[in-house]
Amino acid sequence: MANLVLPATGAACDRQALEALALAAYQAGTLTAYELRLALGIETRHELDGFLKARGVNDGMTPEEWRREPETLDGLGL
């Protein structure tokens, strides 16, 4: 069995574990984006988007949903 090597120790390792667990819960639908922000101490949605993008996680919308987004907002008068 291969040895598990963590890239960080101490507080950095704790943070990595927190991020991994919170991200897994977000992807499973257990945490909302807002709850994920609170759990990780991320202040803005923009920062959260950067966090997710850096980890290769999209916000759950498909490309088709993104294409329809302007139509949806127009229909709502927004």
C-alpha positions as a Markdown table, in Angstrom:
| # | Residue | x | y | z |
|---|---|---|---|---|
| 1 | Met | 0.0 | 0.0 | 0.0 |
| 2 | Ala | 1.4 | 3.4 | -0.9 |
| 3 | Asn | 2.1 | 6.0 | 1.7 |
| 4 | Leu | -0.2 | 9.0 | 1.9 |
| 5 | Val | 1.7 | 12.2 | 1.6 |
| 6 | Leu | 0.0 | 15.4 | 2.5 |
| 7 | Pro | 1.4 | 18.6 | 0.9 |
| 8 | Ala | 1.0 | 20.6 | 4.1 |
| 9 | Thr | 1.2 | 20.3 | 7.9 |
| 10 | Gly | -0.4 | 21.9 | 10.9 |
| 11 | Ala | -2.8 | 24.7 | 10.2 |
| 12 | Ala | -2.4 | 24.5 | 6.5 |
| 13 | Cys | -3.3 | 20.8 | 6.6 |
| 14 | Asp | -6.3 | 21.6 | 8.7 |
| 15 | Arg | -7.4 | 24.2 | 6.2 |
| 16 | Gln | -7.0 | 21.8 | 3.3 |
| 17 | Ala | -9.1 | 19.2 | 5.1 |
| 18 | Leu | -11.8 | 21.8 | 5.8 |
| 19 | Glu | -11.9 | 22.9 | 2.2 |
| 20 | Ala | -12.0 | 19.4 | 0.9 |
| 21 | Leu | -14.9 | 18.4 | 3.2 |
| 22 | Ala | -16.8 | 21.6 | 2.6 |
| 23 | Leu | -16.3 | 21.3 | -1.1 |
| 24 | Ala | -17.5 | 17.7 | -1.1 |
| 25 | Ala | -20.6 | 18.7 | 0.8 |
| 26 | Tyr | -21.3 | 21.5 | -1.6 |
| 27 | Gln | -20.9 | 19.2 | -4.6 |
| 28 | Ala | -23.2 | 16.7 | -3.0 |
| 29 | Gly | -25.8 | 19.4 | -2.4 |
| 30 | Thr | -25.6 | 19.3 | 1.3 |
| 31 | Leu | -24.2 | 22.8 | 1.6 |
| 32 | Thr | -25.5 | 25.8 | -0.3 |
| 33 | Ala | -23.1 | 28.3 | -1.9 |
| 34 | Tyr | -23.9 | 30.7 | 1.0 |
| 35 | Glu | -23.2 | 28.0 | 3.6 |
| 36 | Leu | -20.0 | 27.1 | 1.8 |
| 37 | Arg | -18.9 | 30.7 | 2.0 |
| 38 | Leu | -19.6 | 30.8 | 5.7 |
| 39 | Ala | -17.8 | 27.6 | 6.4 |
| 40 | Leu | -14.7 | 28.8 | 4.6 |
| 41 | Gly | -14.8 | 32.4 | 5.7 |
| 42 | Ile | -15.2 | 33.6 | 2.1 |
| 43 | Glu | -16.7 | 37.1 | 2.1 |
| 44 | Thr | -18.2 | 37.5 | -1.4 |
| 45 | Arg | -19.8 | 35.5 | -4.1 |
| 46 | His | -17.1 | 36.7 | -6.4 |
| 47 | Glu | -14.4 | 35.2 | -4.1 |
| 48 | Leu | -16.4 | 32.0 | -3.9 |
| 49 | Asp | -16.5 | 31.8 | -7.7 |
| 50 | Gly | -12.7 | 32.1 | -7.8 |
| 51 | Phe | -12.3 | 29.4 | -5.1 |
| 52 | Leu | -14.6 | 27.0 | -7.1 |
| 53 | Lys | -13.0 | 27.8 | -10.4 |
| 54 | Ala | -9.5 | 27.2 | -9.0 |
| 55 | Arg | -10.6 | 23.8 | -8.0 |
| 56 | Gly | -12.3 | 23.0 | -11.3 |
| 57 | Val | -15.8 | 23.1 | -9.9 |
| 58 | Asn | -18.6 | 24.9 | -11.8 |
| 59 | Asp | -21.6 | 26.5 | -10.0 |
| 60 | Gly | -23.9 | 23.7 | -11.2 |
| 61 | Met | -25.2 | 25.5 | -14.2 |
| 62 | Thr | -24.9 | 23.7 | -17.6 |
| 63 | Pro | -23.7 | 25.7 | -20.7 |
| 64 | Glu | -27.3 | 25.6 | -21.9 |
| 65 | Glu | -28.5 | 27.1 | -18.7 |
| 66 | Trp | -26.0 | 29.9 | -19.0 |
| 67 | Arg | -27.1 | 30.5 | -22.6 |
| 68 | Arg | -30.7 | 30.8 | -21.4 |
| 69 | Glu | -29.9 | 33.1 | -18.4 |
| 70 | Pro | -30.4 | 36.4 | -20.3 |
| 71 | Glu | -33.8 | 35.2 | -21.6 |
| 72 | Thr | -34.9 | 34.2 | -18.1 |
| 73 | Leu | -33.9 | 37.6 | -16.7 |
| 74 | Asp | -35.6 | 39.4 | -19.5 |
| 75 | Gly | -38.8 | 37.4 | -18.8 |
| 76 | Leu | -38.6 | 38.4 | -15.2 |
| 77 | Gly | -38.2 | 42.1 | -16.1 |
| 78 | Leu | -34.7 | 42.2 | -14.7 |
